Amino acid sequence: MRGSKYRMTLDLTAILLVIVFLFSGYTFTLQKNYSDSIVENAQNRDTECSDAIRTLVSNKFTRDDFKSINTIEDMQTARYQELQQMLNELRTLNSTRYLYTASRNADGRLIYLVDGLDLDASDFAYPGTYIEDEMIPYIDAALSGQTIYSQDIVDTTWGHIFTACYPVIASDGTGDVIGALCIEIDMESTYAFVAESQKKTMRIAINAAVVIFVLTIIGGLVFRKQRKEEASQQQRLREAVVAADAANEAKSTFLFNMSHDIRTPMNAILGFAEIGRKNLDDPRKTEECFDKIQISGEKMLSILDNVLELSRIESGKTVVEESAIEAGSVLEACVTMIQPEMEKKHLQFSVSKSIIHPYVYMDTTLITEIILNIISNSIKYTAEGGSVTCAIRQLDDREDGRFTQEFVVRDTGIGMSKEFQEHIFEAFSRERNSTTSGVEGTGLGMGIVKKLVDMLGGTITVDSTIGVGSAFVIKFPCRIAKLEDTQPKQIAVDNDNTSLNGKHILLAEDNDLNAEIAITLLSEHGLKIDRAENGVVCAEMLENAPDGYYSLILMDIQMPILDGYETTRKIRHFANESKANIPIIAMTANAFAEDRQKALDVGMNDHIAKPIDMSKLIPVLLKYV
């Protein structure tokens, strides 16, 4: 066995050496071909460039240009300056380094005549300057009538240069060679690229050999690690499947509870509507049915609000907005709202306060929602004759004008198991559905409470015993306020509803049922309502109406063809200033704070949420009408 492993190692080493040798040879061959191709392409490009320049200037020179220009004094002549400018402009069009004419002087030596370099260039050649030794063979060939290109790139003191020399033929029909035109193009960047490429190839070959060797060594380790990761991944997949199954089960439970809890008030609405229709001649019975329909509708709206509220919180759209209030006012308001329910169930209720700072900054909306959810749960799950107690306490445990406010709600209700207490703040969780417990709900209330408490930077804990009751403790940080901070700016509103009599309101509402309800309720206050079934019709009705005919527009948001936002933008751009500035009130089911802000941003004056609450709508109408 040991010998077999040894032979296997030798075979593997030999194979690796062969692979490294073949890879290196192949790499160097590719590099040689690549380098030759780069240089050849550069030479071809430079040849084409040189020929193009020669074509442009071949008929520009005269015999006199090569005889009368041969000393530095000749640079002052207009002809020299004209030729020098022409060559300089041609040189700068591409990577040409030198462009010049040459000839022999009276001594038979080769000299520069017109140099196309900038006059202030350090290597500028004046007329009569001797040609460098390395260029003499090229210029000699050109003066003998040959066009010659450098077969080997000349490595001058300035770097690698491609050279092309052309004979300049007299244009007088004699065919005499009157001088030479030489073009030298910089090839240094090409050779530098080739040299760098060769260095990289060498490094690649060496690195490849090292990498192959290292890969062989770590291959076994990687394989073993991969096996471990695969096993770990399998475990994570199994855990994910369990979590997914639990999530699906929670969703199924939620949908089951939602189906039951929504159907309960819906059945009541449909049932009492049918009973009311059959007893139209009995006013007392009909009124009783209407009352029960309204109660059931409010319950269903509460269920839907909980679902939407959870979605808003999870999407990050809920924001904390603090305002200065009296410290115990939120709890007092909550007690006022739930007092009828407590009295209905004959519950004993008490409140205790330990307040150090009478005025505080807090988000009254979020705090109210938290307290109402918890107290409402206590009322739901506490039998008749039981008790619910609330306490508010301030802990002076912080600095910089802050302290901790604590709310405690205790009840003598049915309680919860220890197992369920670990999941009570999870969305959709309920220990028993409404059929078992006799209490309606979606299992969303405590999930919403926990998320709101987290947003406020607070904590919530629960202690409960089955058959004994539950205690919830909420703590969150607060800022100290002053009495003057709590005084709101009052806006005077005329509460005389008679001022609405005879006023024309334009109602933009696509839903027939919603329109009928709004028209009926508003007409009871003496208002005259015209309805537009979409935004296009609304804008047309306003535009075609006499000035001042409509006092206000009630604008739905979600309408076909043109929605409420776009309709408002269109109206605000009317040429008629009085119509463009007509008060526009959003009356929509888009009821969140961000919806109100969006309505104001597009140019609406105010926002009223559906379902229509006339106690809120009338003051708004009075404010603008």
C-alpha positions in Angstrom: 0.0 0.0 0.0 2.8 2.4 0.9 4.7 1.6 -2.3 1.6 2.1 -4.3 1.1 5.6 -2.8 4.8 6.4 -3.5 4.5 5.4 -7.2 1.3 7.4 -7.4 3.1 10.4 -6.1 6.0 10.0 -8.6 3.5 9.6 -11.5 1.6 12.7 -10.4 4.9 14.7 -10.1 6.0 13.6 -13.6 2.6 14.5 -15.1 2.8 17.9 -13.4 6.3 18.5 -14.8 5.2 17.6 -18.3 2.2 19.9 -18.0 4.4 22.8 -16.7 6.9 22.2 -19.5 4.3 22.1 -22.2 2.4 25.1 -20.8 5.7 27.1 -20.7 6.7 26.2 -24.2 3.2 26.9 -25.6 3.1 30.3 -23.7 6.5 31.4 -25.1 5.6 30.4 -28.6 2.3 32.3 -28.4 4.2 35.3 -27.0 6.8 35.3 -29.8 4.1 35.1 -32.5 2.1 37.8 -30.7 5.1 40.1 -30.5 6.0 39.7 -34.1 2.4 40.4 -35.1 2.3 43.6 -33.0 5.6 44.9 -34.6 4.5 43.9 -38.1 1.1 45.6 -37.8 2.8 48.7 -36.4 5.2 48.8 -39.4 2.4 48.3 -41.9 0.4 51.1 -40.2 3.5 53.4 -40.3 4.2 52.6 -43.9 0.6 53.5 -44.9 0.9 56.7 -42.9 4.2 57.7 -44.5 2.9 57.0 -48.0 -0.2 59.2 -47.3 2.0 62.1 -46.1 4.3 61.7 -49.2 1.3 61.8 -51.5 0.1 65.0 -49.8 3.4 66.9 -50.3 4.9 65.2 -53.4 3.9 68.2 -55.7 4.5 70.9 -53.1 8.3 71.2 -53.6 10.2 72.9 -56.4 13.8 72.6 -57.5 14.5 76.0 -56.0 13.3 74.7 -52.5 16.3 72.4 -52.4 18.9 74.9 -53.8 18.0 78.2 -52.1 17.4 76.9 -48.6 20.6 75.5 -47.1 21.7 77.9 -44.3 20.2 79.2 -41.1 19.7 82.7 -42.7 17.3 81.1 -45.2 14.9 80.5 -42.3 13.8 84.2 -42.6 12.4 83.7 -46.1 8.7 83.5 -46.7 9.2 80.2 -48.6 11.0 78.5 -45.8 8.4 79.6 -43.3 5.6 78.3 -45.6 7.2 74.9 -46.0 8.1 74.6 -42.3 4.6 75.4 -41.2 3.1 72.8 -43.8 5.4 70.0 -42.6 4.8 70.9 -38.9 1.0 70.7 -39.4 1.3 67.3 -41.2 3.6 66.0 -38.5 1.2 66.8 -35.7 -1.7 65.0 -37.3 -0.5 61.6 -36.1 2.4 60.0 -34.2 5.1 61.3 -36.7 8.1 62.3 -34.8 10.2 63.9 -37.6 9.2 65.1 -41.0 11.9 66.9 -43.0 13.6 67.4 -46.4 17.3 66.7 -47.0 19.9 67.1 -49.8 23.6 67.3 -50.3 25.5 70.5 -49.8 28.4 71.8 -52.0 30.8 69.5 -50.1 28.7 66.5 -50.9 27.6 65.9 -47.3 24.0 65.2 -46.5 22.2 68.1 -44.6 18.8 69.0 -43.2 16.8 71.6 -45.2 13.3 72.2 -43.9 12.5 70.5 -40.5 8.9 70.0 -39.5 9.6 70.2 -35.8 8.4 73.1 -33.6 11.0 75.9 -33.9 11.6 75.9 -30.2 12.1 72.1 -30.0 15.4 71.0 -28.4 16.3 68.7 -31.3 15.1 71.1 -34.1 17.5 70.9 -37.1 18.4 74.2 -38.8 19.1 74.3 -42.6 22.6 73.0 -43.2 22.8 70.8 -40.1 24.5 67.5 -40.9 22.4 64.3 -41.1 23.1 61.7 -38.3 25.2 58.7 -39.4 22.4 56.1 -38.9 20.1 57.9 -41.4 22.7 58.4 -44.1 22.0 55.0 -45.9 18.3 55.8 -46.1 18.8 59.3 -47.5 21.5 58.1 -50.0 19.1 55.5 -51.3 16.3 58.1 -51.7 18.6 60.5 -53.5 19.4 57.7 -55.9 15.7 57.5 -56.8 14.6 54.7 -54.4 11.8 54.7 -51.9 13.1 52.9 -48.8 11.6 51.8 -45.6 13.6 50.7 -42.5 13.6 46.9 -42.5 15.1 47.0 -39.0 13.7 49.5 -36.6 16.4 52.1 -35.9 17.2 52.4 -32.2 18.2 56.0 -31.9 19.1 58.1 -28.9 15.4 59.0 -28.8 14.2 55.4 -28.9 13.0 53.1 -31.6 12.1 54.9 -34.9 10.5 53.7 -38.0 12.0 55.5 -41.1 10.7 56.1 -44.6 12.7 58.1 -47.2 11.3 59.1 -50.6 13.0 60.8 -53.6 11.5 64.2 -54.4 11.1 64.4 -58.2 11.3 67.7 -60.1 7.9 68.8 -61.5 9.4 70.3 -64.6 9.2 67.1 -66.6 12.9 66.3 -66.4 12.4 63.4 -63.9 15.4 64.6 -61.9 15.7 63.7 -58.2 16.0 67.1 -56.5 16.1 66.0 -52.9 14.8 63.6 -50.3 11.7 63.6 -48.0 12.2 61.7 -44.8 9.6 60.6 -42.3 10.4 59.1 -38.9 7.6 57.7 -36.8 8.0 56.9 -33.1 7.8 53.1 -32.4 8.9 53.4 -28.7 5.4 52.7 -27.3 5.0 49.6 -29.5 8.4 48.2 -28.4 7.7 49.1 -24.8 4.4 47.3 -25.0 6.1 44.2 -26.5 8.8 44.3 -23.8 6.3 44.6 -21.0 4.2 41.8 -22.6 7.3 39.5 -22.7 8.0 40.2 -19.0 4.4 39.5 -18.2 4.6 36.2 -20.2 7.6 35.2 -18.2 5.9 36.0 -14.9 2.8 34.1 -16.1 4.8 31.0 -16.9 6.6 31.1 -13.6 3.5 31.8 -11.7 1.6 29.1 -13.5 4.3 26.5 -12.5 4.0 27.7 -8.9 0.2 27.7 -9.0 0.1 24.2 -10.4 2.4 22.9 -7.7 0.5 24.7 -4.9 -2.8 23.5 -6.3 -1.6 20.0 -6.1 -0.6 20.4 -2.5 -3.9 22.1 -1.4 -6.1 20.0 -3.7 -6.7 17.4 -1.1 -7.4 20.0 1.6 -9.9 21.8 -0.7 -11.6 18.5 -1.5 -11.9 17.7 2.2 -13.2 21.2 3.0 -15.7 21.0 0.2 -17.0 17.7 1.6 -17.4 19.4 5.0 -19.1 22.5 3.4 -21.5 20.2 1.4 -22.4 18.5 4.6 -23.0 21.8 6.3 -25.0 23.1 3.4 -27.2 20.0 3.5 -27.8 20.8 7.2 -28.7 24.4 6.4 -31.0 23.2 3.6 -32.8 20.9 6.1 -33.1 23.8 8.6 -34.4 26.0 5.8 -37.0 23.4 4.8 -38.1 23.2 8.5 -38.3 27.1 8.7 -40.2 27.2 5.4 -42.6 24.6 6.6 -43.1 26.6 9.8 -43.7 29.8 7.8 -46.2 28.1 5.5 -48.0 26.7 8.5 -48.1 30.2 10.1 -49.4 31.6 6.9 -52.0 28.9 6.6 -53.1 29.5 10.1 -53.2 33.3 9.5 -55.3 32.8 6.4 -57.6 30.5 8.2 -58.0 33.0 11.1 -58.4 35.9 8.6 -61.0 34.0 6.6 -63.0 33.2 9.8 -62.5 36.6 11.4 -63.5 38.6 8.3 -66.4 36.3 7.4 -67.8 36.8 10.9 -68.5 40.6 10.5 -69.2 40.1 6.8 -71.9 37.5 7.6 -73.3 39.9 10.2 -73.4 42.8 7.6 -75.1 40.7 5.0 -77.5 39.0 7.5 -78.6 42.2 9.1 -79.0 43.9 5.7 -81.4 41.1 4.7 -83.2 41.4 8.1 -83.5 45.1 7.7 -84.9 44.8 4.1 -87.6 42.4 5.4 -88.6 44.8 8.2 -88.7 48.1 6.4 -92.1 48.8 8.0 -90.6 48.4 11.5 -88.4 51.5 12.2 -87.1 50.2 15.5 -86.0 46.9 13.9 -84.5 48.6 10.9 -82.5 51.0 13.2 -81.3 48.1 15.2 -80.0 46.4 12.0 -78.3 49.5 10.9 -76.5 49.8 14.3 -75.3 46.2 14.1 -74.2 46.6 10.4 -72.1 49.7 11.4 -70.5 47.8 14.4 -69.6 44.9 12.1 -68.2 47.2 9.5 -66.0 48.9 12.0 -64.7 45.5 13.2 -63.8 44.4 9.7 -62.1 47.8 9.0 -60.1 47.3 12.2 -58.9 43.9 11.0 -57.9 45.3 7.6 -56.1 48.2 9.3 -54.0 45.8 11.3 -52.9 44.0 8.2 -52.0 47.2 6.4 -50.3 48.6 9.5 -48.0 45.6 9.7 -47.1 45.9 6.0 -46.3 49.7 6.4 -44.1 49.0 9.4 -42.2 46.2 7.7 -41.7 48.3 4.5 -40.2 51.1 6.7 -42.8 53.7 5.8 -43.9 54.4 9.4 -41.9 57.3 10.9 -41.7 58.6 14.5 -43.1 62.1 14.9 -42.8 63.5 18.4 -44.9 66.3 19.9 -45.1 67.9 23.3 -48.1 66.6 25.4 -49.1 66.2 29.0 -47.5 63.0 30.3 -50.6 61.1 31.3 -52.8 62.3 28.5 -52.3 59.4 26.1 -53.3 56.8 28.8 -56.3 58.9 29.7 -57.4 59.1 26.1 -57.0 55.3 25.7 -59.1 54.7 28.8 -61.8 57.0 27.5 -61.9 55.0 24.2 -62.1 51.6 25.9 -64.4 52.6 28.8 -67.6 51.4 27.1 -66.1 47.9 26.4 -65.1 47.6 30.1 -68.5 48.7 31.3 -70.1 46.2 28.9 -68.2 43.3 30.4 -68.5 44.7 34.0 -64.7 44.8 34.4 -63.0 46.4 37.4 -60.6 49.0 36.1 -58.0 51.2 37.8 -55.2 53.5 36.8 -52.2 54.6 38.9 -49.6 57.3 38.0 -46.2 58.2 39.2 -45.2 61.2 37.2 -42.0 63.3 37.7 -42.1 65.4 34.5 -45.6 66.6 33.7 -44.9 67.4 30.0 -43.0 65.2 27.6 -42.2 64.7 23.9 -43.6 61.5 22.4 -45.3 60.2 19.3 -48.9 60.1 20.5 -50.1 58.1 17.5 -47.7 55.2 18.0 -48.0 55.2 21.8 -51.8 55.3 21.6 -51.7 52.3 19.2 -49.4 50.4 21.5 -51.5 51.0 24.6 -54.9 50.4 22.9 -53.7 47.1 21.4 -52.5 45.8 24.8 -55.5 47.1 26.8 -57.9 45.8 24.1 -56.3 42.4 24.4 -56.7 42.4 28.1 -60.4 43.2 27.8 -60.8 40.6 25.1 -59.3 37.8 27.1 -60.7 38.7 30.5 -64.0 37.2 31.5 -66.9 39.3 32.9 -66.3 40.5 36.4 -62.5 40.4 36.0 -60.1 43.3 36.4 -57.7 45.3 34.3 -55.2 47.7 35.9 -52.9 50.3 34.2 -50.0 52.1 35.6 -47.7 54.8 34.3 -44.4 55.5 35.9 -41.4 57.7 35.1 -37.9 56.6 35.8 -35.3 59.4 36.1 -32.5 57.1 34.8 -31.1 59.1 31.9 -29.3 62.4 31.2 -29.5 65.3 28.8 -33.2 66.0 29.4 -34.3 62.4 28.9 -35.9 59.7 31.1 -37.6 56.4 30.8 -41.4 56.2 30.7 -43.0 52.9 31.7 -46.5 51.6 31.0 -47.8 48.5 32.8 -51.1 46.7 31.9 -52.2 43.8 34.1 -55.3 41.6 33.7 -57.0 38.6 35.3 -57.7 37.0 31.9 -57.2 33.5 30.6 -53.4 33.9 30.4 -50.9 32.2 28.1 -48.6 29.2 28.1 -44.9 29.7 28.6 -44.3 28.2 25.1 -46.6 30.8 23.4 -45.1 33.7 25.3 -41.9 33.1 23.3 -43.9 33.7 20.0 -46.5 36.2 21.1 -44.8 39.1 19.3 -44.5 37.2 16.0 -46.9 38.2 13.2 -50.0 36.0 12.7 -49.3 34.1 15.9 -52.3 33.1 18.1 -52.4 30.5 20.8 -56.1 29.7 20.0 -58.2 30.8 17.1 -61.5 32.7 17.6 -63.6 29.6 17.3 -61.8 28.0 20.3 -61.3 31.1 22.4 -64.5 32.9 21.4 -62.4 36.0 20.8 -61.9 37.5 17.3 -58.6 38.7 16.0 -55.9 38.1 13.3 -52.9 37.6 15.5 -51.3 40.8 14.2 -51.8 43.1 17.2 -48.9 42.0 19.3 -46.6 41.8 16.2 -47.5 45.4 15.4 -46.9 46.5 19.1 -43.4 44.9 19.2 -42.4 46.6 15.9 -43.7 50.0 17.1 -41.9 49.6 20.5 -38.7 48.8 18.6 -39.1 51.9 16.5 -39.4 54.0 19.6 -36.2 52.5 21.0 -38.0 50.8 23.8 -38.6 47.3 25.2 -41.7 45.2 25.9 -41.9 42.1 28.2 -44.8 39.8 29.1 -45.4 37.6 32.1 -48.4 35.4 32.0 -49.9 32.3 33.7 -52.7 30.3 32.3 -55.9 30.9 34.3 -54.3 33.7 36.3 -53.7 36.5 33.9 -51.0 38.5 32.1 -48.8 41.5 32.7 -47.3 43.6 29.9 -44.5 46.1 30.7 -43.5 48.7 28.0 -40.5 51.0 28.5 -39.3 53.7 26.1 -37.1 56.8 26.3 -38.7 60.3 26.4 -37.6 63.9 26.2 -38.7 66.4 28.8 -41.0 69.2 27.5 -42.3 72.5 28.9 -45.9 73.7 29.3 -45.5 76.2 26.4 -44.3 73.5 24.1 -47.7 71.8 24.4 -49.8 74.7 23.3 -50.9 74.2 19.7 -51.4 77.0 17.3 -55.2 77.4 16.9 -56.7 77.8 13.5 -60.0 79.6 13.6 -62.8 77.7 11.7 -66.3 78.9 11.3 -68.5 76.1 12.7 -71.7 77.6 11.3 -72.8 74.8 8.9 -75.3 77.1 7.3 -72.4 78.7 5.4 -72.3 75.6 3.3 -75.9 76.0 2.0 -76.1 76.2 -1.7 -72.4 75.8 -2.3 -71.4 73.8 -5.4 -68.9 71.0 -4.9 -67.3 69.0 -7.7 -66.9 65.4 -6.6 -64.3 63.3 -8.6 -65.2 59.7 -7.8 -65.2 56.7 -10.1 -67.0 54.2 -7.8 -70.8 54.6 -8.1 -71.5 53.3 -4.6 -68.9 55.7 -3.0 -70.3 58.5 -5.1 -73.9 57.8 -4.0 -72.8 57.8 -0.3 -70.8 61.0 -0.5 -73.6 62.9 -2.5 -76.2 61.8 0.0 -74.2 62.8 3.1 -73.0 66.1 1.7 -76.5 67.0 0.4 -77.8 66.8 3.9 -75.7 69.8 4.7 -77.2 71.9 1.9 -74.3 71.3 -0.5 -75.0 70.9 -4.3 -72.9 68.1 -5.7 -71.8 67.5 -9.3 -70.0 64.2 -9.9 -67.1 63.5 -12.4 -66.4 59.8 -12.9 -62.7 60.3 -13.6 -60.0 62.9 -13.7 -60.4 63.9 -17.3 -64.1 64.6 -16.8 -63.3 66.5 -13.6 -60.9 68.8 -15.3 -63.3 69.4 -18.2 -66.2 70.2 -15.9 -64.2 72.7 -14.0 -62.8 74.3 -17.1 -66.2 74.7 -18.7 -68.0 76.0 -15.6 -68.4 79.7 -15.0 -65.8 81.4 -12.8 -66.6 80.8 -9.1 -69.3 78.2 -9.8 -67.5 75.5 -7.9 -66.3 76.3 -4.4 -64.2 73.2 -3.9 -63.2 69.8 -5.4 -63.3 66.5 -3.5 -60.7 64.4 -5.3 -60.5 60.6 -5.3 -56.9 59.3 -6.0 -57.3 56.0 -7.7 -59.4 56.7 -10.8 -59.2 55.4 -14.4 -57.9 57.4 -17.3 -56.4 60.1 -15.1 -55.8 59.7 -11.4 -56.3 62.3 -8.7 -52.6 63.3 -8.5 -52.3 64.0 -12.3 -55.7 65.7 -12.3 -54.6 68.1 -9.6 -51.3 68.9 -11.5 -53.4 69.6 -14.6 -55.8 71.9 -12.8 -52.9 73.8 -11.1 -51.6 74.7 -14.6 -54.9 76.1 -15.9 -54.5 79.5 -17.5 -57.5 80.8 -15.5 -56.0 81.8 -12.2 -59.2 81.5 -10.1 -59.8 77.9 -11.4 -56.2 76.9 -11.1 -56.3 77.9 -7.4 -59.6 76.2 -6.5 -59.3 74.3 -3.1 -58.8 70.6 -3.8 -59.3 68.1 -1.0 -58.1 64.5 -1.3 -60.9 62.1 -0.2 -59.4 58.7 -0.6 -58.8 55.3 0.8 -55.1 56.0 0.7 -55.1 56.9 4.3 -51.5 56.9 5.6 -49.3 59.8 6.5 -47.2 59.4 3.3 -50.4 59.4 1.2 -51.4 62.7 2.8 -48.0 64.2 2.2 -48.0 63.1 -1.5 -51.4 64.8 -1.9 -50.0 68.0 -0.5 -46.9 67.7 -2.6 -48.9 67.6 -5.9 -50.8 70.8 -4.9 -53.9 69.6 -3.0 -54.9 71.7 0.0 -55.9 68.9 2.5 -56.6 65.2 2.9 -59.6 63.2 4.2 -59.5 59.4 4.6 -62.3 57.1 3.6 -64.6 55.8 5.0 -66.2 59.2 5.1 -66.5 60.6 8.6 -68.7 63.7 8.4 -67.5 65.0 11.8 -64.0 65.3 10.2 -65.1 66.3 6.7 -67.4 69.2 7.6 -64.8 71.2 9.5 -62.4 70.8 6.5 -65.1 72.0 4.1 -65.9 75.0 6.4 -62.2 75.8 6.5 -61.9 76.2 2.7 -65.5 77.1 1.7 
